[in-house]
Amino acid sequence: MALRGIETLTTRRSPRRSEPSWARLCAYWDGGYADLELSGSGEVRVGRDAASDLRIPHPSVSRHHALVRLGPEPSVEDLESANGTRVGGRLAEAGARTPLAEHAIIEIGDALMVLRQREQPSAPIPAPSDMRAVRELVERVAKGNVPITLVGETGVGKELLAESVHGQSPRSGAPFLRINCAALPEQLLESELFGYERGAFTGATQAKAGLLEAAHGGTVFLDEVGELPKSMQAKLLRALECKELFRVGSLRPRTFDVRFVAATNRDLGAMVSAGELRADLFHRLCGIVVQVPPLRERQDEIEVLARAFVADVAKQLGKRAPEPSRAFMQALHRHSWPGNVRELRHTMECAVLLARGTTLEAEHLPRSVLAGPPRSDPAGSGLRDELLDIEKRRILSALDRCGGNQTRTAAVLGIPRRTLIDRIEAYGLPRPRKKRKP
């Protein structure tokens, strides 16, 4: 079965050439990683034997398991292994050459292999038109231990997919912890990831475990991984290679076992070429790279997501979910959703708040979605904007009275804290910080 929705960022569509373009063969298995730099055409012997070109020391892999042939038309041949070789989920016939498509996942026993190409200066492979193939891919790779990187525009739902990976994995009973690499200064990022000892810096009154320790046995989600500072890249790479970390202020290493799922809206391959991202860290984190399509390319999901968000908001407000009208849904389908799923959620929250009856009408949508005021009721648009402005000013006033404390602000406004945070993001308000006592 051909897999769509997967892309290694060093892969590009290009005309077939006589000169081979294969760059690296990467293998991942539970607890291990190996890769081989490729210099051109030829054959690569894969197996558990120490003399293999690419050695995979896993009990599910035979001593002489498979033969990968490079060149313009790459293929793999199973060498009558005990547990077989699969390409795209299908068992390869022993002794026969099985062609390798550009994005094929090669299963060697319980290990996974990916054949990477050298970067070519041509257009990137387009994202799929829907999420079905992406979810099928996530479901398959979730069961292993391969690091995954989710690539897509801001707001497409990468964090939800990361949670899905964790939930469908053998690690689902252990913690799922997340960190936004762009939200913290470098020193705080290091202490959050690796932890610190008492007295390591001013204010460190007691030792604290970092994310990598706290998530032992589980999954760590690195959001905005493209924003990692260069010094942190080196420290994270060392931790990945050795499965050990040093808390800030400590000389004693600590072991950890986590699976990494990363997310970014940047072109990591271009960052490697520009020297902004270490190539060795790129290969460690990007075992499988999943391209998440924007919402404008997922028309079949807009109504499903909109109804789910409406039901969720109505439940939080303790009211019956209003029914979207035909004009309401047509307006949603006409919009390009530059803010993707996140924008759709905020739009549904505002619509539910503005709806007084049991039906959601187009007039309950903001101007940005309607691309102009509704013809039937131009006055309704002004009323809607006025109400939104009132809500915005009430939030700002409550935040100021509560000293930036979001929990107290939400209580004053009579809304859940999560709803308050969503409103802050929807209105583009700066995230408040608690005021310190003089």
Beta strands, then each sheet from edge to edge (+ up, - down):
strand 1: 22-29
strand 2: 32-37
strand 3: 43-47
strand 4: 54-55
strand 5: 66-69
strand 6: 75-78
strand 7: 85-87
strand 8: 90-91
strand 9: 97-99
strand 10: 105-108
strand 11: 111-117
strand 12: 148-151
strand 13: 176-180
strand 14: 195-196
strand 15: 208-209
strand 16: 219-223
strand 17: 244-245
strand 18: 254-255
strand 19: 259-264
strand 20: 288-291
strand 21: 323-324
strand 22: 359-360
sheet 1: 2+ 1- 11+ 10- 7+ 8-
sheet 2: 4+ 3+ 5- 6+ 9-
sheet 3: 13+ 16+ 19+ 12+ 20+
sheet 4: 14+ 15-
sheet 5: 17+ 18-
sheet 6: 21+ 22+
end
